[in-house]
């Protein structure tokens, strides 16, 4: 998270794909101009809004929808943290992120080492 936060500027916009309860959206909103929090689950976005309200964060725009089918405008930064796993096309998912990012995109995934 610190890697991403260090790259944000006050005038930046961020798209948080699979925003969930705001773990990334809220800290990013504390730095940049606007965060669009995209999530397919309306209930989870309600929790995000409650969490943002508790932190007195007012520059998050929650959007209900999934990354594969929801049209969103380009943003300076595009982030997906642990949301790609449900996509049957990870490469297409990442390419769409890249096309939507004016400056940079960040794809956060778990790495599991397997031994034989």
C-alpha positions in Angstrom: 0.0 0.0 0.0 2.8 2.4 0.8 4.2 1.9 -2.7 0.9 3.1 -4.2 0.3 5.9 -1.7 3.7 7.4 -2.3 2.9 7.8 -6.0 -0.4 9.8 -5.6 -0.6 13.5 -5.9 -3.2 15.9 -4.6 -4.8 16.5 -8.1 -4.9 12.8 -9.0 -8.0 10.6 -9.5 -8.0 6.9 -8.6 -10.2 4.1 -9.7 -10.3 1.3 -7.0 -11.6 -1.9 -8.7 -13.2 -4.3 -6.2 -13.1 -1.6 -3.5 -14.7 -3.7 -0.8 -15.0 -1.9 2.5 -12.5 0.8 1.6 -9.2 -0.7 2.8 -7.4 1.1 -0.1 -10.0 3.7 -1.1 -10.0 5.6 2.2 -6.2 6.0 2.6 -5.9 7.0 -1.1 -8.8 9.5 -0.7 -6.7 11.2 2.0 -4.1 12.1 -0.6 -5.8 12.6 -3.9 -8.7 14.6 -5.4 -11.2 11.8 -6.0 -11.5 8.0 -5.6 -14.0 6.1 -7.6 -14.8 2.9 -5.6 -16.2 0.2 -7.9 -17.7 -2.9 -6.4 -20.4 -5.3 -7.6 -21.9 -5.7 -4.1 -24.1 -2.8 -3.0 -24.0 -3.9 0.7 -20.2 -3.8 0.7 -20.2 -0.3 -0.7 -22.6 0.7 2.1 -20.0 -0.5 4.6 -17.3 1.4 2.6 -19.4 4.6 2.9 -19.9 4.0 6.7 -16.1 3.6 7.1 -15.4 6.7 5.0 -17.9 8.7 7.1 -16.2 7.5 10.3 -12.9 8.8 8.9 -14.5 12.0 7.6 -13.6 11.2 4.1 -15.9 12.9 1.5 -14.2 12.4 -1.9 -15.0 8.8 -2.6 -17.6 8.1 -5.3 -19.1 4.5 -4.8 -20.1 2.9 -8.1 -22.0 -0.4 -8.2 -20.9 -2.7 -10.9 -18.2 -5.2 -11.9 -15.1 -4.4 -13.9 -16.0 -6.6 -16.9 -19.2 -4.8 -17.7 -19.2 -1.3 -16.1 -18.1 1.7 -18.1 -16.1 4.1 -16.1 -14.1 7.1 -17.1 -10.3 7.1 -17.2 -8.5 7.9 -14.0 -4.9 8.9 -13.3 -4.3 5.7 -11.3 -6.2 2.4 -11.5 -5.9 -0.1 -8.7 -7.2 -3.6 -8.3 -6.3 -5.3 -5.0 -7.2 -9.0 -4.8 -10.2 -8.5 -7.1 -8.8 -10.1 -10.2 -9.2 -13.7 -8.9 -12.9 -14.0 -10.1 -12.0 -13.0 -13.6 -11.8 -15.8 -16.2 -9.4 -13.5 -18.3 -6.7 -12.0 -16.1 -4.8 -10.7 -19.1 -7.9 -9.0 -20.5 -8.6 -7.6 -17.0 -5.1 -6.1 -16.7 -5.2 -4.7 -20.3 -8.5 -2.9 -19.5 -6.9 -1.5 -16.4 -3.9 -0.2 -18.4 -6.2 1.4 -21.0 -8.2 3.1 -18.2 -5.1 4.5 -16.4 -3.7 7.9 -17.5 -0.6 7.5 -15.4 -0.3 4.1 -13.8 -2.1 1.0 -12.8 -1.5 -1.4 -9.9 -2.6 -5.0 -9.8 -2.2 -6.4 -6.3 -2.3 -10.2 -6.1 -1.2 -12.9 -3.6 1.8 -15.0 -4.5 1.7 -18.6 -3.2 4.9 -20.6 -3.4 4.3 -24.3 -4.0 6.8 -27.0 -3.4 6.8 -30.5 -4.7 
